[in-house]
Amino acid sequence: MVGLARIESVDAWQVLDSRGTPTVAARVCLRGGHEGVAAVPAGASTGTNEAVEVRDGGTAWRGKGVATAVAVVKGEIARAVIGMDAADLAGLDTTLRELDGTPRLSRLGANAVLAVSVSAALAFAAYQGVPLWRLYTQRPLLPMPMVNVVSGGAHAGGLIDIQDVLVVPVGAGSFAEALAWAARVRAATAQVAAERGNPAWLVADEGGVAAPLGSNRAALDLVMSGIQASGLRPGTDVALALDLAASQFDGHNGRYRWAVEGRELSAAELIDEVVEWCREYPVVSVEDLLGEDDWSAWQQATRVLGGVQLVGDDLFVTDSERLHRGVQAGVANAVLIKPNQSGTLTSAYQVLGAAQDNGYGTVVSARSGETEDHWLADLAVGWRAGQIKVGSTTRGERLAKWNRLLRIEHEHPAAEFAGWR
């Protein structure tokens, strides 16, 4: 059995993500015959400090082809990792980073590197005869789902200015119950929207309702009506979460432009607006309230909204240095964990661990351009993140993750459910 976990071959090819955009799929095969196959996601609302994807440019696939990244996997990366022991996933990821030699993986491409990082982990899990989550823990923690209901911003053609209004089933006693409640609210919200004459059959990138509501507050009101129409209690059974994705409307001069509402706000005015929402609605979480480099305003927001989960996505981009800066400055109190922002599983896991060590909440998150893979669900369980955000309860690439979590819960009925923090 000696050496059967060593990497025997590496392959890669181009596939399509949920937006019909090319992405990288890779296969890592071990000497013992076990293999791991993974395709990586891509975001629409991306922070400028994220790890860098490599795209082909040119006219094919609107310049978004990944033939270059595929060639990198099959060539330079394969030569570097063949013969390595897949049991040493941290060592493998270190090798990939050192091979790239740039801070944000811009030479090889984070899409190429992550595809191999995930595939190697899946191959080693197969070799061990265990699910991916068990590589990280013997105590699985089923996460609280944060479920997209109404979308705008970059996820829905700017139909509203903020990016998403989500629900958090804070009163649920199990993952299955939480997901069932969220699905009830999503369906009821679509029905309410249709009854009000909005085209609720339109579906955004992540499966949420996409409707021209005219204002951000109208989106919150619509989801509240959906909760009530579902027969659930706002704030007791189901609360709201907001993703502003403020960097998308940050004018980089201390002003925030809401095009749909025809308003321009200062950082202080934007904070005041969100404070008002949190007073009027059962909001328990706010993501990317401010621009990714508006650190002083983030400090102010954290002081006045400290009782709400304040999540940094573009702010932290799953990066240890930016998280450290945030901790030192007293900025936010939770971090979104997106493996493709970081580029390897090891580095993303390290950021999650550092966040938890400093008392920050952790939310494992998918991207708007997703694949049918469900390895992210295993990571949320194995990393004991406590929360997960993968989109709505429609679209197959979203359901793949939810259904994987339902299976884990079914197969491990004694597994702990995180509940609301």
C-alpha positions, 0 to 999 in steps of 0.5 A: 500500500506504500505510495498509493496516495501519491499523485500519478496524473493530472488532467484539466479541461474547460467546462461551463459555469451556471452563467454559461461562462467557461471555467476550469475542471481538473482531475487528480489521479492517485497511484492506487486508482483513486481520483478527485474531479472538481470544477471551480466557480467564478464571481460576478461581484468581485473584490479587487483584492481577490486571487486572480483568474487567468482568462484567454482574452480574444473573441472566443467565449467573449474573451472569457475562455480558460484554455490558457489555465487548462494548459497550465494545469496539464503542463506546469502544475502537473509536472510540479505535483506528480509524485507528491503525496496527496495526504499532505494537502497543505504541502501541495497547496504551498507548492502551488503557491510557490510555483506561481510566485505572485501574491494573488496567483496571477501568473498561473491563475487562481482558477487553475490552482484551485481546481488542482487543490480541490481535486487533490483533496477529493482524491485523498478523501476517496483514497481514505474512503471517507467524504471530504468533510471528514478530512477536517473533523470527526464532529460534523457541524451542519451550518445555518443556511443563509438563503437568497430570496430577492436579488439585484445589483450584479446578480440581477441586472441592477433591478435594485441597488443592493445585491441580495435580500436573504432569509435566515431561519433563526428559529429552526431546529435542524438543517432540514427544517431551516431549508424547508422554511427558507424554501417556503418563504422563497415560494411565497415571496414569488407568489406575492410579487406575482400578485402585485404585478411583478414578473416574479418568474425572472430568476437571478444569477443565484436563483432569487426573485428578480423584479423591478421593485424601484427601491431597496426598501421595497425589496425588504418589504416584499420579503417580509410579506413573503415571510408572513404569507408563508405562515412563519413569524418574522424575526422569530422563525425567519430573519433577514440578511442583506448583501449590499455589495457596496463596492459595486456602487462606491464612487471611490470618493466617499460617495455611494451612488444608488442608480435605481433610486437616483440617490447619492449618499455619503458613507455616514448617510449609507450607515444611517440608512442601514441602521434605520433598516435594522430598526424597522426590520428583523435584520440579523446580518449585513454583508459588504455594507461599505466599500472594500477600502473604506476602512474608517467608515467600516469602523464607524459602522461596526461601532453603531451596528455591533449587535448585527452580524457585519460580514466582510466579503470584498472587504476581506476577500478570504485573505489573512492579511486583510482579515488581520487588519480588520481585527486590529482596527475593530472592523466587522465581526464576520467574514465570508469564506470563498475558496476561489478568492483565496486560491487554495483550500489550505489558505481559505481554511487558515483564514476561517480558523483565524477568524474564529480564533478572533471571535468572528463569525464565518460564512462559507459561500458559493459564487454567482457563477457556480458549478454542479459540484457540491464540495463546498457543502462538505467544506462548510461541514468539515470546517465547522463554519456555522453558516453557509450561503450558496444562493436560493432554493432554485437552480441546480447548481444551488440545489446540489449544495443544499441536497448534499447537506441534506444527505449529510444530515440524513446519514449522520442524524447525531450531527450538530446543527449550528443554529443561529449564533 
